[in-house]
C-alpha cells in the first residue's frame, strides 16, 4: 500500500514536471524559440556595433588628418565639394546620366 502511494506520488511529480517543462518551453512569454531568436538578434546587433565603432574610428582618424593640415583641408574641399578659388574655373566631366565621373 505504501509503495502504491509512492508510485502514485512519483507519477504525479513526473507528470507535473513534464507539464511545467512543456509549458515553459513552448507556451510561456519567454519560451525557448523566443530566447533563441533574441540571442541571435543580440549577436547580430553586437556585430553591427563593432562595425560602426570601427567606422567611427576610421572617420575620426581621417578627420584629424584633414583638419590638421591646411593643404589637405583645401584638397578635401576641392575634391568633395567642388570648391574653387575666385580666379579659377572648375570643369566637371559627366557621363551620359549627368553623373560626375569621379566621386
C-alpha positions in Angstrom: 0.0 0.0 0.0 2.8 2.4 0.9 4.6 1.6 -2.4 1.4 2.3 -4.4 1.2 5.7 -2.7 4.8 6.4 -3.5 4.5 5.3 -7.1 1.4 7.4 -7.5 3.1 10.5 -6.0 6.2 9.9 -8.1 4.0 9.7 -11.2 2.2 12.9 -10.2 5.5 14.7 -9.7 6.9 13.4 -13.0 3.7 14.4 -14.9 3.7 17.8 -13.2 7.4 18.4 -14.1 6.8 17.4 -17.7 3.8 19.6 -17.9 5.7 22.5 -16.4 8.7 21.9 -18.7 6.4 21.8 -21.8 4.7 25.0 -20.7 7.9 26.8 -20.2 9.4 25.6 -23.4 6.6 26.3 -25.8 3.8 28.4 -24.3 5.4 30.9 -21.9 6.1 34.5 -22.8 9.8 33.7 -22.5 9.7 30.4 -24.4 12.7 28.7 -25.9 12.2 29.8 -29.5 11.8 33.4 -28.4 15.0 33.1 -26.4 16.9 31.7 -29.4 15.6 34.5 -31.7 16.6 37.1 -29.1 20.1 35.6 -28.7 20.6 35.6 -32.5 19.4 39.2 -32.8 21.7 40.2 -29.9 24.7 38.6 -31.8 23.7 40.4 -35.0 23.4 43.8 -33.2 26.7 43.3 -31.4 28.3 42.7 -34.8 26.8 45.9 -36.2 28.1 47.7 -33.1 31.6 46.6 -33.7 31.3 47.5 -37.4 30.1 51.0 -36.7 32.6 51.6 -33.9 35.4 50.7 -36.4 33.9 53.1 -39.0 33.7 55.9 -36.4 37.3 55.4 -35.5 38.4 55.4 -39.2 36.4 58.6 -39.8 37.8 60.3 -36.7 41.3 59.4 -37.9 40.6 60.8 -41.3 39.0 64.0 -39.9 42.1 64.6 -37.7 44.3 64.1 -40.6 42.4 66.5 -42.9 41.8 69.2 -40.2 45.4 69.1 -39.2 46.8 70.5 -42.4 45.7 73.5 -44.5 46.9 71.8 -47.7 44.8 68.7 -47.0 41.8 70.7 -45.9 42.0 72.6 -49.3 42.4 69.4 -51.2 39.4 67.9 -49.4 37.2 70.9 -50.1 38.1 70.9 -53.7 37.5 67.2 -54.3 34.4 66.7 -52.2 32.6 70.0 -52.5 34.0 71.2 -55.8 35.1 74.5 -54.2 37.4 76.8 -56.1 39.4 80.0 -55.8 37.8 83.2 -57.2 40.3 83.3 -60.1 39.8 79.6 -61.1 37.4 77.8 -63.4 36.4 74.2 -62.5 35.3 71.8 -65.1 33.4 68.7 -64.1 33.3 65.8 -66.6 30.0 63.9 -66.6 28.8 60.7 -68.1 25.5 60.0 -70.1 23.4 60.1 -66.9 24.8 63.5 -65.9 26.8 61.9 -63.0 30.4 63.0 -62.4 33.0 60.5 -63.4 34.9 61.0 -60.2 33.1 60.9 -56.9 
